[in-house]
Amino acid sequence: MLDVLLVGAEELENLSTRYLAAVLRQHGFAVELSPFSAVDETDAVVEHAKRVQPRVVGLSIIFQYRAPEFLALAERIKQILPHTHITTGGHFASFTASELLRDYAALDSVVRGEGEYTLLELVQQLDTPITWDSILGLSFRDDGQILNNRPRALISNLDLLPFPSRDTPPQKHLGIGVTPFVGSRGCYCNCSFCSIRSFYGASHGMPQRFRGVRNLVDEIDMLYHDYDARFFIFNDDEWFMPGDLRYPRVEELERELRRRQLDPIMSIKCRVDDVEPDLFRRLLDLGIVRAYVGVESGSDHSLQTLNKKTTVAQNRRALETLNNLGMLADFGLIFFDPDSTLQDIRANLDFFHAMAGAGQAPLSFGRMEVYAGTPILDRLYREGRLTGNYMAWDYVIADPRVEMLFRLMYATMRQRHHTLNGLGKQCSLAYYELTMYKYVLKDKLKPALVSQLADIVARVNNHSLAMLEEMFDFTQHENIYDVNLVNDQAARWATRINLFDLTTQAELERWRAQAQRLVLARGAE
């Protein structure tokens, strides 16, 4: 019988389950991982559980929108393994532990906050439930009563954690090993749409903690030499320390990588006020080729709603700096929020025209969603504006014309910009691949190939912006309460978008095939 089966999404290696596995294995427990990246993998996970008969199943719910799928999976497993203890964790589960235990009999417990040592103690004490009330961070039922134990303090020294378990080699893209990686936990900011600060704030400790640089590079070194990893995607919530603290850390990382003669390429996430020309020039020399920048809005009013504590001028300056350096600057906009006005939408459109109209980055945009543990959830609750329930909160934008614009955008552009195989997402993937083409091909990468992709992305961006401009004008000047008029116009936009995508998707695939032929030719030399 297996001790623990950990279940989570596996688009790339799931570091949440791998840290849990590493701590459990360090203490002698047998652990296996079962991928659950989509609902159609439910049967495979159930069969895995049936085969190994685990004492504990741990469900790692990273994305709240997938919670119903994980809970349905829990019910399936409980039907065939009624004596297996099923627990869950993650941001959503931590904030809704009482509700989940009240509503879902298949769940036996919830691990709140950082889970490594709470789960370890649960597994160690599994056969003595009388002691569970001593396990910090655990929620469970006792004779039908839901008990929420005191929170567990945050892990103060991340260097004491074992490296996450890597049971298989990293995924390869274009022959390059790509692996997710974390050098810190938490964030020093408190954006209204984000649950990170609340998640760590529910426990005792610093809201942002960093691994020591030597410890971090030890893992990079191991993955580089033992697993042939070359592209490290930092999943840190915020890569930088605040203020002047960032400079010594960057300098130490620079020294340590050079001392060990490591030349990885890396991707990071950061705020716009982190971006300084001299600092990012050094980071580019160090191998950081991509930065996902938390721009979020082209409207100063919306940035206040989001509590970003940044300005549109800073957003523009950061993206221009990265573009001038030649570092891929990925960003997205929360185009719609509960307080969005037509003036905010106009500002977002203008921002996109300026910062993505030439194909600098693929368009990425959507609506602010209301997640468990976020400050915006508390605010909308106080204002009486929430609909739905804790599984999926919703709201209506205050301005009815902006609400209609959101609905039109989502109905007509969802396939392009909000599905993995949509043209917008495929443009993002192509730019991601381009960073690896540059690494593999070096001087063999033809400038014409780079400009060809930028041209494709620019045309996709400008087509989306043209559609959004038309929708914007429609909601300003037409009767948005005329259902037939709205539906007819939405159908016309959807048809035009789909026709454009059919031809342009084929062009993008031809570009990708051309680039891959260059890679194969390089490998044959």
C-alpha positions as CSV (number, residue, x, y, z in Angstrom):
1,M,0.0,0.0,0.0
2,L,1.3,3.4,-0.9
3,D,1.5,6.1,1.8
4,V,0.5,9.2,-0.2
5,L,-0.7,9.9,-3.7
6,L,-0.4,13.5,-4.6
7,V,-2.6,14.9,-7.4
8,G,-2.2,18.2,-9.3
9,A,-2.0,19.9,-12.6
10,E,1.1,19.1,-14.6
11,E,1.4,21.5,-17.6
12,L,4.9,21.9,-16.4
13,E,6.2,20.1,-13.3
14,N,4.0,21.0,-10.3
15,L,6.4,22.3,-7.7
16,S,3.6,22.4,-5.0
17,T,3.2,18.6,-5.1
18,R,7.0,18.1,-5.6
19,Y,7.9,20.0,-2.4
20,L,5.3,18.0,-0.5
21,A,6.7,14.8,-1.9
22,A,10.2,15.8,-1.1
23,V,9.5,16.4,2.6
24,L,7.4,13.2,2.9
25,R,10.1,11.1,1.3
26,Q,12.8,12.8,3.5
27,H,10.9,11.2,6.4
28,G,10.6,7.8,4.9
29,F,7.1,7.8,3.3
30,A,6.4,6.3,-0.1
31,V,4.9,8.9,-2.4
32,E,3.7,8.9,-6.0
33,L,2.4,11.8,-8.2
34,S,-0.6,11.6,-10.4
35,P,-1.1,14.3,-13.1
36,F,-4.6,16.0,-13.3
37,S,-4.2,18.8,-15.8
38,A,-7.7,18.5,-17.3
39,V,-11.0,16.8,-16.4
40,D,-10.5,14.1,-19.1
41,E,-7.7,12.7,-16.9
42,T,-10.2,11.9,-14.1
43,D,-10.4,8.2,-15.0
44,A,-6.6,7.9,-15.2
45,V,-6.2,9.3,-11.7
46,V,-9.0,7.1,-10.3
47,E,-7.3,4.0,-11.8
48,H,-3.9,5.1,-10.4
49,A,-5.4,5.4,-6.9
50,K,-7.2,2.0,-7.3
51,R,-3.9,0.4,-8.3
52,V,-1.7,1.8,-5.5
53,Q,-4.3,1.9,-2.7
54,P,-2.9,5.0,-1.0
55,R,-3.5,5.7,2.7
56,V,-3.7,9.4,1.8
57,V,-4.7,11.2,-1.3
58,G,-3.6,14.9,-1.5
59,L,-5.3,17.2,-4.0
60,S,-3.4,20.3,-4.9
61,I,-5.9,22.9,-6.2
62,I,-3.9,25.7,-7.8
63,F,-6.7,27.3,-9.8
64,Q,-10.0,28.0,-8.2
65,Y,-12.0,27.5,-11.4
66,R,-10.9,23.9,-11.4
67,A,-12.1,23.2,-7.8
68,P,-15.3,21.5,-9.0
69,E,-13.2,19.0,-11.0
70,F,-11.0,18.2,-8.1
71,L,-14.0,17.8,-5.8
72,A,-15.7,15.5,-8.2
73,L,-12.5,13.5,-8.4
74,A,-12.4,13.2,-4.6
75,E,-15.9,11.8,-4.7
76,R,-14.9,9.2,-7.3
77,I,-11.9,8.1,-5.3
78,K,-13.9,7.9,-2.1
79,Q,-16.5,5.6,-3.8
80,I,-13.8,3.0,-4.6
81,L,-11.5,3.6,-1.6
82,P,-13.8,4.6,1.3
83,H,-11.1,4.2,3.9
84,T,-8.5,6.4,2.1
85,H,-8.0,9.8,3.8
86,I,-8.6,12.6,1.2
87,T,-7.1,16.0,1.9
88,T,-6.7,19.1,-0.1
89,G,-4.8,22.4,0.0
90,G,-3.8,25.5,-1.9
91,H,-5.1,29.1,-1.7
92,F,-8.7,28.4,-2.5
93,A,-9.0,25.5,0.0
94,S,-7.2,27.4,2.7
95,F,-9.7,30.2,2.6
96,T,-12.8,28.0,2.3
97,A,-11.8,25.1,4.5
98,S,-15.0,25.2,6.6
99,E,-17.3,25.4,3.6
100,L,-15.5,22.6,1.8
101,L,-15.7,20.3,4.8
102,R,-19.3,21.2,5.3
103,D,-20.4,20.6,1.7
104,Y,-18.1,17.8,0.5
105,A,-18.2,14.5,2.5
106,A,-15.5,13.0,0.4
107,L,-13.0,15.4,1.9
108,D,-11.6,14.3,5.3
109,S,-9.4,17.3,5.9
110,V,-7.9,20.5,4.5
111,V,-4.3,21.6,4.8
112,R,-4.2,25.4,5.2
113,G,-1.3,27.6,4.3
114,E,2.1,26.2,3.5
115,G,1.5,22.5,3.5
116,E,4.8,20.6,3.8
117,Y,4.9,20.0,7.5
118,T,1.1,20.0,8.1
119,L,0.7,17.2,5.6
120,L,3.7,15.4,7.1
121,E,2.3,15.5,10.6
122,L,-1.1,14.3,9.3
123,V,0.5,11.3,7.6
124,Q,2.5,10.6,10.7
125,Q,-0.6,10.7,12.9
126,L,-3.1,9.3,10.5
127,D,-4.0,6.3,12.7
128,T,-4.4,8.5,15.8
129,P,-7.1,11.1,14.9
130,I,-7.4,11.9,18.6
131,T,-4.1,13.9,18.2
132,W,-5.1,15.8,15.1
133,D,-6.2,18.8,17.1
134,S,-2.5,19.4,17.7
135,I,-1.6,19.6,14.0
136,L,-1.2,23.3,13.2
137,G,-2.8,24.4,9.9
138,L,-5.2,21.5,9.7
139,S,-9.0,21.6,9.4
140,F,-11.0,18.5,9.9
141,R,-14.2,17.0,11.2
142,D,-14.5,15.6,14.7
143,D,-17.9,13.9,15.4
144,G,-19.5,16.1,12.7
145,Q,-18.0,19.3,14.1
146,I,-15.6,21.2,11.9
147,L,-12.4,22.1,13.7
148,N,-9.9,24.7,12.3
149,N,-6.7,24.4,14.2
150,R,-4.4,27.4,14.7
151,P,-2.4,28.4,11.7
152,R,1.1,27.0,11.2
153,A,3.9,29.6,11.2
154,L,5.5,30.2,7.8
155,I,8.8,28.3,7.1
156,S,11.3,31.0,8.1
157,N,14.3,29.4,6.4
158,L,13.5,28.1,2.9
159,D,17.0,26.6,2.6
160,L,16.0,23.9,5.1
161,L,13.5,22.5,2.7
162,P,14.7,19.6,0.5
163,F,14.8,20.3,-3.2
164,P,11.4,19.4,-4.9
165,S,11.3,15.8,-6.1
166,R,12.0,15.5,-9.8
167,D,10.9,12.0,-10.7
168,T,11.2,12.5,-14.4
169,P,13.5,14.6,-16.6
170,P,12.2,18.1,-17.5
171,Q,10.0,18.6,-20.5
172,K,12.0,19.4,-23.6
173,H,11.1,22.1,-26.1
174,L,13.2,22.2,-29.3
175,G,15.7,19.9,-27.5
176,I,16.0,22.3,-24.5
177,G,15.2,21.1,-21.0
178,V,12.6,23.5,-19.5
179,T,11.9,23.4,-15.8
180,P,9.9,25.5,-13.4
181,F,11.8,26.8,-10.4
182,V,11.2,29.0,-7.3
183,G,13.7,31.2,-5.4
184,S,11.2,32.7,-3.0
185,R,7.7,32.6,-1.6
186,G,5.3,35.5,-1.2
187,C,5.1,39.1,-2.2
188,Y,5.6,42.4,-0.4
189,C,2.7,44.1,-2.2
190,N,-1.1,43.7,-1.7
191,C,-2.9,44.0,-5.0
192,S,-6.7,43.9,-4.5
193,F,-7.3,41.1,-7.0
194,C,-4.6,38.8,-5.6
195,S,-4.7,36.3,-2.7
196,I,-1.0,35.9,-2.2
197,R,-0.6,38.4,0.7
198,S,-3.7,37.1,2.4
199,F,-2.6,33.5,2.0
200,Y,0.8,34.0,3.7
201,G,-0.6,36.7,6.1
202,A,-3.0,34.1,7.6
203,S,0.1,32.5,9.1
204,H,2.9,34.0,11.2
205,G,6.0,35.2,9.5
206,M,7.4,37.4,6.7
207,P,5.1,37.9,3.7
208,Q,8.1,37.4,1.4
209,R,10.9,35.0,2.0
210,F,13.9,34.2,-0.2
211,R,16.1,31.2,-0.5
212,G,19.8,31.8,-0.1
213,V,21.6,32.4,-3.4
214,R,24.0,29.5,-2.9
215,N,21.1,27.1,-2.1
216,L,19.2,28.3,-5.1
217,V,22.2,27.9,-7.4
218,D,22.9,24.5,-5.9
219,E,19.5,23.3,-7.3
220,I,20.2,25.1,-10.7
221,D,23.5,23.3,-10.8
222,M,22.0,19.9,-10.1
223,L,19.2,20.4,-12.7
224,Y,21.7,21.7,-15.2
225,H,24.1,18.8,-14.9
226,D,21.9,15.9,-13.8
227,Y,18.8,16.6,-15.8
228,D,20.1,18.7,-18.7
229,A,17.8,21.6,-17.8
230,R,18.7,24.9,-19.6
231,F,15.6,27.1,-19.4
232,F,14.5,27.9,-15.9
233,I,11.1,29.5,-15.5
234,F,11.0,31.2,-12.1
235,N,7.5,30.9,-10.6
236,D,8.2,33.3,-7.8
237,D,5.2,35.6,-7.1
238,E,7.6,38.6,-7.2
239,W,11.3,37.9,-8.2
240,F,12.8,40.9,-6.6
241,M,13.3,42.1,-3.0
242,P,11.9,45.5,-2.3
243,G,14.0,48.7,-2.8
244,D,17.7,48.6,-2.6
245,L,17.8,45.1,-1.2
246,R,17.5,43.7,-4.7
247,Y,21.0,44.8,-5.8
248,P,23.2,42.7,-3.5
249,R,21.1,39.7,-4.3
250,V,21.4,40.1,-8.0
251,E,25.2,40.7,-7.6
252,E,25.5,37.5,-5.6
253,L,23.5,35.5,-8.1
254,E,25.7,36.8,-10.9
255,R,28.9,35.9,-9.0
256,E,27.6,32.4,-8.1
257,L,26.5,31.5,-11.6
258,R,29.8,32.7,-13.2
259,R,31.9,30.9,-10.5
260,R,30.2,27.6,-11.4
261,Q,30.3,28.4,-15.2
262,L,26.6,28.0,-15.5
263,D,24.8,29.6,-18.5
264,P,21.1,29.0,-18.0
265,I,18.4,31.1,-19.7
266,M,15.7,32.3,-17.3
267,S,12.3,33.8,-17.2
268,I,11.0,35.9,-14.2
269,K,7.9,37.7,-13.0
270,C,8.2,41.2,-11.7
271,R,6.5,44.6,-11.1
272,V,6.9,47.6,-13.4
273,D,8.7,49.5,-10.7
274,D,11.4,46.9,-10.6
275,V,12.5,47.6,-14.2
276,E,15.6,49.8,-14.4
277,P,17.8,50.0,-17.5
278,D,21.1,49.2,-15.9
279,L,19.8,46.5,-13.7
280,F,17.9,44.7,-16.5
281,R,20.9,45.0,-18.8
282,R,22.9,43.0,-16.3
283,L,20.1,40.5,-15.9
284,L,20.0,40.1,-19.7
285,D,23.7,39.4,-19.7
286,L,23.1,36.9,-16.9
287,G,20.6,34.9,-19.1
288,I,17.3,36.3,-18.1
289,V,15.6,36.6,-21.5
290,R,12.0,37.0,-20.6
291,A,10.1,39.0,-17.9
292,Y,6.4,38.8,-17.3
293,V,5.6,42.3,-16.0
294,G,2.7,43.1,-13.8
295,V,1.3,46.0,-15.9
296,E,-2.4,45.1,-15.3
297,S,-3.9,48.3,-16.7
298,G,-3.5,51.3,-19.0
299,S,-5.7,53.4,-16.8
300,D,-4.6,55.2,-13.6
301,H,-8.1,55.0,-12.2
302,S,-8.1,51.2,-12.7
303,L,-4.6,50.9,-11.2
304,Q,-6.1,52.5,-8.1
305,T,-8.9,50.0,-8.0
306,L,-6.3,47.2,-8.4
307,N,-4.2,48.8,-5.6
308,K,-1.1,48.4,-7.8
309,K,0.5,51.6,-6.4
310,T,2.0,52.2,-9.9
311,T,1.1,54.6,-12.7
312,V,0.5,54.3,-16.4
313,A,3.7,56.3,-17.0
314,Q,5.6,53.7,-15.1
315,N,4.0,50.9,-17.1
316,R,5.0,52.5,-20.4
317,R,8.5,53.2,-19.2
318,A,9.1,49.6,-18.0
319,L,7.9,48.0,-21.3
320,E,9.8,50.5,-23.4
321,T,13.0,49.7,-21.4
322,L,12.6,46.0,-21.9
323,N,11.8,46.4,-25.6
324,N,14.9,48.6,-26.1
325,L,17.1,46.0,-24.3
326,G,15.7,43.2,-26.4
327,M,14.3,41.2,-23.5
328,L,10.9,39.7,-24.2
329,A,8.4,41.7,-22.1
330,D,5.2,39.7,-21.6
331,F,2.3,41.5,-20.0
332,G,-1.5,41.4,-19.8
333,L,-4.2,43.9,-18.9
334,I,-7.1,43.4,-16.5
335,F,-9.3,45.2,-19.1
336,F,-12.4,45.1,-17.0
337,D,-12.9,45.5,-13.2
338,P,-15.9,46.2,-11.0
339,D,-15.4,50.0,-11.3
340,S,-14.4,50.2,-15.0
341,T,-15.7,53.2,-16.9
342,L,-15.8,53.8,-20.7
343,Q,-12.9,56.2,-20.0
344,D,-10.9,53.4,-18.5
345,I,-11.6,51.2,-21.5
346,R,-10.5,54.0,-23.8
347,A,-7.2,54.3,-21.9
348,N,-6.6,50.5,-22.1
349,L,-7.2,50.5,-25.8
350,D,-4.8,53.4,-26.3
351,F,-2.2,51.6,-24.1
352,F,-2.5,48.5,-26.2
353,H,-2.1,50.4,-29.4
354,A,1.1,52.0,-28.1
355,M,2.7,49.1,-26.4
356,A,1.6,46.1,-28.6
357,G,0.5,47.6,-31.9
358,A,3.8,46.9,-33.5
359,G,3.9,43.3,-32.3
360,Q,6.1,44.0,-29.3
361,A,4.1,41.4,-27.3
362,P,0.9,39.4,-28.0
363,L,-2.3,40.9,-26.5
364,S,-3.5,39.3,-23.3
365,F,-6.5,40.7,-21.5
366,G,-9.6,39.8,-19.5
367,R,-11.8,40.7,-16.6
368,M,-10.8,40.8,-12.9
369,E,-12.1,37.6,-11.4
370,V,-13.0,37.5,-7.7
371,Y,-11.0,34.8,-5.9
372,A,-11.1,33.6,-2.3
373,G,-9.0,35.5,0.1
374,T,-8.7,38.7,-2.1
375,P,-9.3,42.2,-0.8
376,I,-11.6,42.9,-3.7
377,L,-13.8,40.0,-2.5
378,D,-14.2,41.6,0.9
379,R,-15.0,45.0,-0.7
380,L,-17.6,43.7,-3.1
381,Y,-19.2,41.7,-0.3
382,R,-19.5,44.8,1.9
383,E,-21.0,46.7,-1.0
384,G,-23.6,43.9,-1.7
385,R,-22.4,43.5,-5.3
386,L,-21.4,39.8,-5.2
387,T,-23.4,37.0,-6.9
388,G,-22.8,33.3,-6.9
389,N,-21.2,31.6,-4.0
390,Y,-17.8,30.7,-2.5
391,M,-17.1,28.2,-5.4
392,A,-17.4,30.9,-8.0
393,W,-18.1,34.5,-7.0
394,D,-19.3,36.9,-9.7
395,Y,-20.3,40.6,-10.1
396,V,-21.8,43.0,-12.6
397,I,-19.7,46.0,-13.7
398,A,-21.2,49.2,-12.4
399,D,-21.5,50.8,-15.8
400,P,-24.0,48.8,-17.9
401,R,-22.2,49.8,-21.2
402,V,-18.9,48.5,-19.9
403,E,-20.6,45.3,-18.8
404,M,-22.1,44.8,-22.3
405,L,-18.7,45.4,-23.8
406,F,-17.2,42.7,-21.6
407,R,-19.9,40.3,-22.6
408,L,-19.5,41.1,-26.3
409,M,-15.7,40.7,-26.0
410,Y,-16.0,37.3,-24.2
411,A,-18.6,35.9,-26.6
412,T,-16.7,36.8,-29.7
413,M,-13.0,36.6,-28.7
414,R,-12.9,33.9,-26.1
415,Q,-11.6,31.3,-28.5
416,R,-8.8,33.5,-29.8
417,H,-7.6,34.9,-26.5
418,H,-8.8,32.6,-23.7
419,T,-8.2,29.1,-24.9
420,L,-4.9,27.3,-25.1
421,N,-5.3,26.5,-28.9
422,G,-6.6,30.0,-29.7
423,L,-4.6,32.2,-32.1
424,G,-3.7,34.7,-29.3
425,K,-2.3,32.0,-27.0
426,Q,-0.5,30.5,-29.9
427,C,1.2,33.8,-30.6
428,S,2.3,33.9,-27.0
429,L,3.7,30.4,-27.4
430,A,5.6,31.4,-30.5
431,Y,7.3,34.3,-28.8
432,Y,8.2,31.9,-25.9
433,E,9.6,29.6,-28.5
434,L,11.5,32.4,-30.1
435,T,13.5,32.9,-26.9
436,M,14.7,29.3,-27.2
437,Y,15.4,29.6,-31.0
438,K,17.7,32.5,-30.1
439,Y,19.4,30.2,-27.6
440,V,19.8,27.2,-29.9
441,L,20.5,29.0,-33.2
442,K,22.5,32.0,-32.0
443,D,24.0,33.6,-35.1
444,K,22.1,31.2,-37.4
445,L,18.8,32.8,-36.4
446,K,17.7,34.9,-39.4
447,P,16.6,38.5,-38.6
448,A,13.9,38.0,-41.2
449,L,12.4,35.2,-39.1
450,V,12.2,37.4,-36.1
451,S,10.6,40.2,-38.0
452,Q,8.2,37.8,-39.7
453,L,6.8,36.7,-36.3
454,A,6.6,40.3,-35.1
455,D,4.5,41.0,-38.2
456,I,2.1,38.1,-37.6
457,V,1.7,39.1,-34.0
458,A,1.2,42.8,-34.9
459,R,-1.6,41.8,-37.4
460,V,-3.3,39.6,-34.8
461,N,-3.1,42.4,-32.2
462,N,-4.4,45.0,-34.5
463,H,-7.2,42.9,-35.7
464,S,-8.3,42.3,-32.1
465,L,-7.9,46.0,-31.4
466,A,-10.0,46.9,-34.4
467,M,-12.8,44.5,-33.2
468,L,-12.6,46.0,-29.7
469,E,-12.8,49.5,-31.1
470,E,-15.9,48.6,-33.0
471,M,-17.5,47.0,-29.9
472,F,-16.5,50.1,-27.9
473,D,-18.2,52.4,-30.4
474,F,-21.3,50.1,-30.5
475,T,-21.8,50.2,-26.7
476,Q,-21.4,53.9,-26.7
477,H,-23.8,54.8,-29.5
478,E,-26.3,51.9,-29.9
479,N,-29.2,50.5,-27.9
480,I,-27.5,47.9,-25.8
481,Y,-30.9,46.7,-24.5
482,D,-32.0,45.6,-28.0
483,V,-31.3,41.9,-27.8
484,N,-31.7,41.2,-31.5
485,L,-29.4,44.0,-32.4
486,V,-26.7,42.9,-29.9
487,N,-26.9,39.2,-31.0
488,D,-26.8,40.0,-34.7
489,Q,-23.8,42.3,-34.3
490,A,-22.0,39.8,-32.1
491,A,-22.5,37.1,-34.7
492,R,-20.9,39.3,-37.4
493,W,-17.9,40.0,-35.2
494,A,-17.5,36.3,-34.3
495,T,-17.6,35.4,-38.0
496,R,-14.9,37.9,-39.0
497,I,-12.7,36.9,-36.1
498,N,-13.0,33.2,-36.9
499,L,-12.2,33.7,-40.6
500,F,-9.2,35.8,-39.8
501,D,-7.9,33.2,-37.4
502,L,-8.2,30.3,-39.9
503,T,-5.9,32.0,-42.3
504,T,-3.5,33.5,-39.8
505,Q,-3.2,30.3,-37.7
506,A,-1.9,28.6,-40.9
507,E,0.6,31.3,-41.4
508,L,1.8,31.0,-37.9
509,E,2.2,27.2,-38.3
510,R,4.3,27.8,-41.4
511,W,6.5,30.2,-39.5
512,R,6.9,27.6,-36.7
513,A,7.8,24.9,-39.3
514,Q,10.4,27.2,-40.9
515,A,12.0,27.9,-37.5
516,Q,12.1,24.2,-36.6
517,R,13.8,23.3,-39.9
518,L,16.6,25.7,-38.9
519,V,16.9,24.0,-35.6
520,L,17.1,20.5,-37.3
521,A,19.7,21.8,-39.7
522,R,21.7,23.2,-36.9
523,G,21.6,19.9,-35.1
524,A,22.8,18.1,-38.2
525,E,25.9,20.2,-38.5
